[in-house]
Every structure is written in C-alpha cells, then in structure tokens.
Amino acid sequence: MTKLAETEIQRRLVALPGWRREGDAITKEFVCAGFTEATQFIAAIAPVADAMDHHPDVQLYRYKRVKIILTTHRAGGLTENDFALVAKIEELRR
C-alpha cells in the first residue's frame, strides 16, 4: 500500500464535502435522524469495510452522530484504499 502525496490528498478532499484532514487521517461526521438510524448506518459500513479488509475507526456519540476516521496504518497515512472506502460510505448515505 503506497501512501498518497499531500497534493493528491488535498485534490481528492476538495471533491468530498464534509471530509477533512486530521493528522494522518481523514474524517467526517454524519448526523443521523436518531439512534436507530445511526446504528444502522454503522452496521451497513461493517460488511463493506470487511470486504475491503479496511476498517475505519467509528465513533457514535450524542445518540445520533457518527464520526468516521480513516487512515492506513501500514502505510503510515492515507492511501487509495482510504478514498475507495470513503466513496462506498458516501454511497450508503444516498
């Protein structure tokens, strides 16, 4: 897994509303209708992440907010795999 150059990361982030850089990771907070929708959203991400063998950090807080944190630990930063999973997560919310 090859770490992406900073210029490539910034170029991709411009096209991803709500996603932002936090150190070696990218994050986004999703606000769901309530607790049930938030847990269903997390449950929908799980099989997608498993199929990719790429697992985000997921935080559920304030009963309806879900924060996704993505990085590729083996590469020490962001890779193509992170952005591929972002695209799939975004598709789940449409």
VEXDREN-2710 file (C-alpha; in Angstrom, 1 decimal):
% VEXDREN-2710
k/r/px/py/pz
1/MET/0.0/0.0/0.0
2/THR/1.5/3.3/-1.1
3/LYS/0.9/6.5/0.8
4/LEU/-0.5/9.2/-1.3
5/ALA/1.3/12.5/-1.8
6/GLU/-0.1/15.5/0.1
7/THR/-1.1/17.3/-3.1
8/GLU/-3.1/14.2/-4.2
9/ILE/-4.8/14.0/-0.8
10/GLN/-5.8/17.7/-1.0
11/ARG/-7.0/17.3/-4.6
12/ARG/-9.3/14.5/-3.5
13/LEU/-10.6/16.2/-0.4
14/VAL/-11.8/19.1/-2.4
15/ALA/-14.3/16.7/-4.1
16/LEU/-15.5/15.2/-0.8
17/PRO/-17.8/17.7/1.0
18/GLY/-17.6/17.3/4.8
19/TRP/-14.4/15.2/4.8
20/ARG/-11.4/16.9/6.4
21/ARG/-7.9/16.1/7.3
22/GLU/-6.9/15.3/10.9
23/GLY/-3.2/14.4/11.0
24/ASP/-2.6/11.2/9.1
25/ALA/-6.4/10.6/8.7
26/ILE/-9.5/11.9/7.1
27/THR/-12.7/12.3/9.0
28/LYS/-16.3/13.1/8.6
29/GLU/-19.2/13.4/11.0
30/PHE/-22.6/12.2/9.8
31/VAL/-25.7/13.4/11.6
32/CYS/-28.5/10.8/11.5
33/ALA/-32.2/11.1/12.3
34/GLY/-31.8/9.2/15.6
35/PHE/-30.0/6.5/17.4
36/THR/-31.5/3.6/15.4
37/GLU/-30.5/5.2/12.1
38/ALA/-27.0/5.9/13.4
39/THR/-26.5/2.2/14.5
40/GLN/-28.0/1.0/11.2
41/PHE/-25.5/3.2/9.3
42/ILE/-22.6/1.7/11.3
43/ALA/-23.9/-1.8/10.7
44/ALA/-24.1/-1.0/6.9
45/ILE/-20.5/0.1/6.9
46/ALA/-19.2/-3.1/8.6
47/PRO/-19.6/-5.6/5.7
48/VAL/-18.3/-3.1/3.2
49/ALA/-15.2/-2.5/5.3
50/ASP/-14.8/-6.2/5.9
51/ALA/-15.0/-7.0/2.2
52/MET/-12.2/-4.4/1.6
53/ASP/-10.2/-5.6/4.6
54/HIS/-10.0/-1.9/5.6
55/HIS/-11.6/-1.0/8.9
56/PRO/-12.3/2.6/9.9
57/ASP/-12.5/3.9/13.4
58/VAL/-16.1/4.7/14.1
59/GLN/-17.5/6.8/16.9
60/LEU/-21.2/7.0/17.8
61/TYR/-21.9/9.9/20.2
62/ARG/-24.7/12.2/21.3
63/TYR/-27.1/9.4/20.2
64/LYS/-27.2/10.3/16.5
65/ARG/-23.8/11.4/15.4
66/VAL/-21.4/9.1/13.7
67/LYS/-17.8/10.1/13.1
68/ILE/-15.7/8.1/10.6
69/ILE/-11.9/8.2/10.8
70/LEU/-9.9/6.6/8.0
71/THR/-6.2/6.0/7.6
72/THR/-4.0/3.2/6.5
73/HIS/-1.8/2.3/9.5
74/ARG/0.5/0.0/7.5
75/ALA/1.4/2.9/5.1
76/GLY/1.6/5.5/7.9
77/GLY/-1.0/7.7/6.3
78/LEU/-3.6/7.9/3.5
79/THR/-3.8/5.6/0.6
80/GLU/-6.0/4.9/-2.4
81/ASN/-7.8/2.4/-0.1
82/ASP/-9.0/5.1/2.2
83/PHE/-10.6/7.1/-0.6
84/ALA/-12.1/3.9/-2.1
85/LEU/-13.8/3.3/1.3
86/VAL/-14.9/6.9/1.5
87/ALA/-16.7/6.5/-1.8
88/LYS/-18.5/3.4/-0.6
89/ILE/-19.5/5.1/2.7
90/GLU/-20.9/8.1/0.8
91/GLU/-22.9/5.8/-1.4
92/LEU/-24.5/4.2/1.7
93/ARG/-25.8/7.7/2.8
94/ARG/-27.5/8.4/-0.5
END
